[in-house]
Amino acid sequence: MKVFTGARLFDGKRFLDDHALVVDGAAIHALVELKDRPRDGEQIDLGGGILAPGFVDWQINGGGGVLFNAEPTVEGIARIAAAHRREGVTGFLPTVVTDAPEVLAAALTAARLAHVRVPGALGIHVEGPFIDPRRKGVHPPEWIRPMREKDAEALIATRAGVMVVTLAPASVPHEMIARLARSGIVVSLGHSDATAEEAEAVFDAGARAVTHLYNAMSQLGSRTPGVVGATLADQRVICGLIADGEHAHPAAYQAAIAVKGPRGIALVSDAMPPAAGGPDVFELQGRRMTRVGHKLVDENGTLAGAAITMPDAVRYVALTLGLPLAHALAMATLTPARLLGVDDRIGRLAPGCRADLVHLTDALDVAGVWAEGRALDEGGAPG
């Protein structure tokens, strides 16, 4: 048994002062008032700061110098997991972007195996190739294509754990979207030039998410609301947000959070290999990508993912945008867990949930991480 004291507890929704967290093995046993804490077991005085659920990131392309598309293997996922675990991420989706069919097939196989072999690997996020070439971003146009029946069958058959599929109605018919959603896949609208009406039809068909709001999608206009407008207007939809100060204007971030609230925004890193300790330059499908300041760009200056980790996103929302810390933390823990359908196990501090924890300093730097009740320095989490 471990008894954590000395820090404010954030349970996924609110702060608890003068409380202790009791962990028994790999699971949370109880949250109790400090005076009622057990006196046996290992007493861990954190000496201040915040103890929160481990971060949940549903869009990680890479980190620590590893790119999932380039290393679509269990070992590649494990190395990415290890890099981001040091940043407090204890649940994540390795994300494969538009690529050759054999790369997607290898990524699906690796994710299915990693789900049972790599702590924190929740499944996979398939971002393309079933997107709109008019909003491709840095996705290679030669691999963008419509979804066929055998593609849908392969996605459904290979799902293990959580699967998110980012798609556009230009490439996937509504009946296929509905079929994916009925199978348990989280369908996310993204890389799309759809009208607001077309986007709403996708939501009606079963899509419940939008990938990196504002980026690679039709924008909000007074007469043409686009994907952005339809997303903000639909309370069924949770949207990802790359809160790095580069992918959107501060006022745009604030507007989205004001409209959707912390229950409707799930922060993502959209991390590429430079994140979590990787080098500033990397290759994406034979193209040179470079970190410039706080952003990643290709040789034409097009944004190419991000170099942040989840604590960077939390700090940006809380310290730069000046929004409530509880909101920033909820958007990095409980909201993404709820989107992925795993909030009964992770994303919150509650009896029976997995003891995945991150200790933050008052400056919101990561001071400690526990995966299934074991600290990284205990050797509990492989990778």
C-alpha positions in Angstrom: 0.0 0.0 0.0 1.1 3.6 -0.8 -0.3 6.7 0.9 0.3 9.9 -1.0 0.1 13.2 1.0 1.5 16.7 0.9 -0.1 17.7 -2.5 -3.4 19.0 -3.6 -5.4 16.2 -5.3 -7.1 16.8 -8.6 -9.6 14.0 -9.2 -10.4 14.8 -12.8 -13.0 17.4 -12.1 -12.0 19.3 -9.0 -9.3 20.0 -6.4 -9.3 18.4 -3.0 -7.3 20.0 -0.3 -6.1 18.3 2.9 -6.7 14.8 1.4 -4.6 11.7 0.9 -4.6 9.2 -1.9 -4.4 5.6 -1.0 -3.1 3.2 -3.6 -3.2 -0.6 -3.2 -1.1 -2.4 -5.8 -2.0 -1.2 -9.3 -5.3 0.5 -8.3 -6.5 3.4 -6.4 -8.1 2.3 -3.1 -9.5 5.5 -1.6 -9.3 9.3 -1.4 -9.6 10.2 2.3 -9.3 13.3 4.5 -5.8 13.7 5.7 -6.7 13.0 9.3 -8.3 9.7 8.3 -5.4 8.4 6.2 -4.0 4.9 6.9 -0.8 5.0 9.0 0.6 1.7 7.6 2.1 1.1 4.2 4.5 3.4 2.4 4.0 7.0 3.3 4.9 9.3 0.4 5.0 13.0 1.3 5.1 14.9 -2.0 6.0 18.2 -0.4 3.6 20.4 -2.3 2.3 20.7 -5.8 -0.6 18.8 -7.4 -1.2 15.0 -7.7 -3.4 14.4 -10.7 -4.4 11.5 -13.0 -1.8 10.6 -15.6 -2.3 12.5 -18.8 -4.3 10.9 -21.6 -3.1 11.9 -25.1 -5.1 10.6 -28.1 -2.8 11.9 -30.8 0.9 11.1 -30.6 2.8 10.7 -33.9 6.1 10.2 -32.2 8.5 11.4 -29.6 12.0 11.0 -28.2 13.3 10.8 -31.8 10.9 8.1 -32.9 8.2 8.5 -35.6 5.4 5.8 -35.6 5.0 5.9 -39.4 8.8 5.2 -39.7 8.8 2.5 -37.0 5.3 0.9 -37.0 6.4 -1.8 -34.6 5.7 -2.8 -30.9 9.2 -1.6 -30.2 8.6 1.8 -31.8 5.4 2.2 -29.7 7.3 1.2 -26.5 10.0 3.9 -27.2 7.4 6.5 -27.9 5.5 5.5 -24.7 8.7 5.7 -22.6 9.5 9.2 -23.9 6.0 10.6 -23.2 5.7 8.7 -19.9 8.5 10.9 -18.5 6.2 13.8 -19.4 3.3 12.4 -17.3 1.4 10.6 -20.2 0.2 7.3 -18.9 -2.4 6.6 -21.6 -2.0 7.4 -25.3 -2.9 6.5 -28.8 0.1 6.1 -31.2 -1.0 7.9 -34.3 -0.3 6.8 -37.9 -0.8 9.4 -40.6 -1.5 8.9 -44.3 1.0 6.5 -45.8 1.3 3.5 -48.0 -1.1 0.6 -47.4 1.7 -1.6 -46.0 2.6 1.0 -43.4 -1.0 1.3 -42.2 -1.3 -2.5 -42.0 2.0 -2.8 -40.0 0.8 0.0 -37.6 -2.5 -1.7 -37.0 -0.7 -5.0 -36.2 1.8 -3.3 -33.9 -0.9 -1.4 -32.1 -2.9 -4.6 -31.5 0.1 -6.3 -29.9 1.2 -3.2 -28.0 -2.2 -2.9 -26.4 -1.3 -5.9 -24.3 2.5 -5.5 -24.1 3.2 -1.8 -23.7 1.9 -0.1 -20.6 -0.2 3.0 -21.5 -0.7 2.0 -25.1 -4.5 2.2 -25.4 -4.9 1.3 -29.1 -4.3 3.4 -32.2 -5.3 6.6 -33.9 -5.6 6.2 -37.7 -5.3 9.8 -39.2 -5.8 9.2 -42.9 -5.6 8.2 -45.7 -9.4 8.6 -45.8 -9.3 12.4 -45.8 -9.9 15.3 -48.1 -7.0 16.2 -50.4 -8.2 19.9 -50.3 -7.2 19.9 -46.6 -4.3 17.6 -46.6 -1.8 19.6 -44.6 1.5 17.7 -44.8 -0.2 14.4 -45.6 1.2 13.0 -48.9 -1.5 13.4 -51.6 -0.4 10.2 -53.4 -1.7 8.1 -50.6 -5.0 9.9 -49.9 -7.9 7.8 -51.1 -11.6 6.9 -50.5 -12.4 4.3 -47.9 -13.5 1.0 -49.5 -15.5 -1.8 -48.0 -12.4 -3.9 -47.4 -10.8 -0.9 -45.6 -13.7 -0.7 -43.2 -13.6 -4.4 -42.6 -9.9 -4.4 -41.9 -10.2 -1.5 -39.4 -13.1 -3.3 -37.6 -11.3 -6.6 -37.6 -8.0 -5.3 -36.2 -9.4 -3.1 -33.5 -7.9 -3.9 -30.1 -8.6 -1.5 -27.3 -9.4 2.0 -28.5 -9.3 2.9 -32.2 -9.9 6.5 -33.4 -10.2 7.0 -37.2 -9.9 10.5 -38.5 -11.8 10.8 -41.8 -13.6 13.3 -44.1 -17.0 12.9 -45.8 -15.3 13.6 -49.1 -13.6 10.1 -48.8 -16.0 8.1 -46.6 -19.8 7.7 -47.2 -22.2 8.2 -44.3 -23.3 4.6 -44.1 -19.7 3.5 -43.7 -19.1 6.1 -41.0 -22.2 4.7 -39.2 -20.8 1.2 -39.5 -17.5 2.1 -38.0 -19.2 3.9 -35.1 -21.5 1.0 -34.4 -18.5 -1.3 -34.3 -17.0 0.7 -31.4 -14.5 2.8 -33.4 -14.3 6.5 -32.3 -14.9 8.3 -35.6 -13.3 11.8 -35.7 -13.9 14.4 -38.5 -10.7 16.0 -39.6 -8.7 17.1 -42.6 -11.9 18.1 -44.3 -13.3 21.0 -46.4 -16.9 20.0 -45.6 -19.7 22.5 -45.2 -21.4 22.8 -41.9 -24.3 20.8 -43.2 -22.0 18.0 -44.3 -20.2 18.0 -41.0 -23.5 17.8 -39.1 -24.4 14.8 -41.2 -21.2 13.1 -40.2 -22.0 13.8 -36.5 -25.5 12.4 -37.1 -24.0 9.3 -38.6 -22.0 8.6 -35.4 -18.8 10.7 -35.4 -18.2 12.0 -31.9 -14.9 13.9 -32.3 -13.0 16.4 -34.4 -9.3 16.2 -34.9 -7.2 19.2 -34.0 -9.9 21.9 -34.2 -9.1 24.8 -36.5 -6.3 23.0 -38.4 -6.8 21.4 -41.8 -10.5 22.1 -41.9 -13.1 24.6 -43.3 -13.2 27.7 -41.1 -16.0 29.6 -39.4 -17.7 32.3 -41.4 -20.9 34.1 -40.7 -22.7 32.5 -43.7 -20.4 29.5 -44.2 -19.8 28.0 -40.7 -17.7 25.1 -42.0 -16.4 22.3 -39.9 -15.3 24.7 -37.2 -18.8 26.2 -36.8 -20.6 22.9 -36.9 -18.2 21.5 -34.2 -18.7 24.5 -31.9 -22.4 24.3 -32.3 -22.8 20.6 -31.6 -22.5 19.6 -27.9 -22.3 15.9 -28.8 -18.8 16.5 -30.2 -15.5 16.5 -28.3 -12.7 18.2 -30.2 -9.0 17.9 -30.0 -6.9 21.1 -29.5 -3.2 21.5 -30.1 -2.6 24.1 -27.4 0.9 25.2 -28.4 0.3 28.8 -29.3 1.3 28.0 -32.9 -1.7 26.1 -34.4 -4.2 28.8 -33.5 -4.5 32.3 -32.2 -4.9 32.7 -28.4 -8.4 34.2 -29.0 -9.3 31.2 -31.1 -8.3 28.8 -28.3 -10.2 30.9 -25.7 -13.3 31.0 -27.9 -13.4 27.2 -28.4 -12.9 26.5 -24.7 -15.5 29.1 -23.8 -18.1 27.5 -26.1 -17.3 23.8 -25.5 -16.1 23.9 -21.9 -13.7 21.5 -20.4 -16.1 18.6 -21.1 -15.9 19.3 -24.9 -12.2 19.9 -25.4 -9.6 17.1 -25.2 -6.1 18.4 -25.4 -3.6 16.6 -27.7 0.1 17.1 -28.3 0.1 16.0 -31.9 3.7 15.2 -31.0 6.3 14.4 -33.6 9.8 13.0 -33.0 11.3 16.3 -31.6 8.9 16.2 -28.7 9.9 14.6 -25.4 13.6 15.0 -26.0 14.0 14.2 -29.7 16.2 16.1 -32.2 15.1 19.3 -34.0 15.2 17.8 -37.5 13.6 14.6 -38.7 12.3 12.9 -41.9 8.6 12.4 -42.6 8.1 10.2 -45.6 11.3 11.4 -47.2 10.7 15.1 -46.4 12.8 17.2 -44.1 10.9 18.6 -41.1 12.4 21.1 -38.8 11.7 22.6 -35.4 11.5 26.4 -35.7 10.9 28.0 -32.4 7.9 26.2 -30.9 6.6 24.8 -34.2 7.5 22.2 -36.7 7.4 23.0 -40.4 8.3 21.4 -43.8 10.5 23.0 -46.3 7.5 25.1 -47.5 6.7 26.4 -44.0 3.6 24.2 -43.7 2.9 23.1 -40.1 3.9 19.5 -39.5 2.6 18.4 -36.2 3.9 19.8 -32.9 6.9 19.6 -30.7 5.0 19.9 -27.4 4.0 17.3 -24.8 0.9 17.3 -22.6 2.3 19.3 -19.7 3.3 22.0 -22.3 -0.4 22.1 -23.4 -1.6 22.3 -19.8 0.8 25.1 -19.0 -0.3 27.0 -22.1 -4.0 26.8 -21.3 -3.5 27.7 -17.6 -0.6 30.1 -17.6 -0.7 31.8 -21.0 -4.4 31.8 -21.7 -5.1 32.3 -18.0 -7.9 29.8 -17.8 -8.7 27.8 -14.6 -6.2 25.1 -13.9 -8.9 22.6 -13.1 -10.2 23.1 -16.7 -6.8 22.7 -18.2 -6.2 19.5 -16.2 -9.6 18.1 -17.0 -9.0 18.6 -20.7 -5.8 16.5 -20.3 -7.2 13.7 -18.2 -10.9 13.0 -17.8 -12.2 14.5 -21.0 -10.0 12.5 -23.3 -10.5 9.4 -21.2 -14.3 9.9 -21.6 -14.0 10.4 -25.4 -12.1 7.1 -25.7 -14.5 5.3 -23.4 -11.9 4.4 -20.8 -12.9 6.8 -18.0 -14.0 3.9 -15.9 -10.3 2.9 -15.6 -8.1 6.0 -16.2 -8.3 9.8 -16.4 -9.6 10.3 -12.8 -8.7 9.6 -9.2 -11.4 7.3 -7.9 -11.5 3.9 -6.1 -10.9 1.1 -8.5 -9.3 3.2 -11.2 -5.8 2.4 -12.3 -3.1 4.2 -10.2 -1.7 6.2 -13.1 -0.5 9.4 -11.5 1.4 12.6 -12.3 2.9 14.9 -9.6 3.2 18.5 -10.8 5.0 21.3 -9.2 3.3 24.6 -8.6 4.9 25.7 -11.9 3.2 22.7 -13.6 6.4 20.9 -14.3 6.4 17.1 -13.9 8.0 16.1 -10.6 7.0 12.4 -10.6 5.0 9.8 -12.5 3.5 6.5 -11.4 2.1 3.9 -13.8 -0.2 1.2 -12.2 1.1 2.4 -8.8 4.8 2.1 -9.5 7.1 5.0 -9.9 9.3 5.2 -13.0 12.4 5.0 -10.8 11.1 1.8 -9.4 11.4 0.2 -12.8 7.7 -0.6 -12.9 7.0 0.7 -16.4 9.1 -0.9 -19.2 10.5 1.0 -22.1 
